[in-house]
Amino acid sequence: MESFARRVRSLAIAAAAAAILIVPSTEARAATPAGFFGLNYEFKDITNGDILMLKKSGATTVRWTMNWSNIEPSSGSWKWSAADKVSAASPPRGSGSCR
């Protein structure tokens, strides 16, 4: 019976710690602009459907991780088309985009 109580106590402590880590701080909530909606997405190969999804999502900020191996597939060979697509689909300047 003692080991059951110890397990319950351990689970309660873990749940409390998880709740503390999940709930954003007051400072974080205060620093978030009203109406903010952003996306953090990793595209292996961005498609026109992905671009359409970004435009329809209403996101005001999109953070995209560019895989350098897609930009420079071989030494001295550059393919910026995917990065150009994402940049063109980004929200206008001043709304959180960085181009």
N, C-alpha and C positions, 0 to 999 in steps of 0.2 A: 504494500500500500504506500510505503514511503517513496518508492521510485515513481509511482503514478503522480503523487503530489509534486515531486521534483520536476517531472516532465511538464505538468500543467503550468507550474511556475515559470519554467524555461520558455514555454510557448507564449505565455503572457508577456514576459519581458521582451521576447523577439517581436511580438506583435506591436507592443508599445514603441519599440525602437523603429520599426518600419513605418509606423504612423507619423512619428516625428520627422523622419527623413522624407516622407512623401508630401506632406503638407507644406506648401510654399510659405516662406516667411512673410511677415507684414511688409518688410522693406522690398522684397521681390514683387509682391502684389502692387505696392505703391509705385514702383518703377516701371511697371508695364503700362504702356500707353492705352488709353481707352480705345476699344475697337480693334486691338491688336489680334491678328491671327497669322501665324507663321507656319511654315513647313520646313522640316529638315528631312530630306529624302535623298537616297543614294540610287542613282540610275546607273545600271550597268551600261546600257546603250539606250539613250533617250529616243523616244519615238514621237511621231506627230500626235499620237493619242495621249502621251504623257504631257506634251505641251498644252494640248486642249484641256486636260485635267487641271493643270496649274492655273490656266486662265479662268476656268469655271469655278475653281475652289473658293475664290474670294480672298485668298491669302494676300496679305500686304507685305509679307517678307518670305522669301524663299532662300534657304541655304542649301547649296548644292555642292557636293564633294566631287571635284573633277578627278578622275583617275588619269594620272599622267601617262600611263601606258596607252590610253585611248587618244590623248593629245599628240604624243610622239611615239607612234607604234614601232618605228625603227629610227635609229640615230639620224638626225637631220631631216626626217620626214614628218611634217606637221599636219594634223587634221583638227582644225578648230571648229568644224561645222556643228558638233554637238554643243560646245560651249556657246557658240553664236546663237543657237536655237534657244538655249536657256536664258541668255541675256536678253534676247528679243522678247521673250515671254514674261520677263520680270516686271514687277510693278514699276511705275515711273519713278524717276529720281525724286528723292525727298520722302519716299514712303518706305524706306528700309532697304532699298536695293543698293548693291555695291557693284558697279560695273567697271 
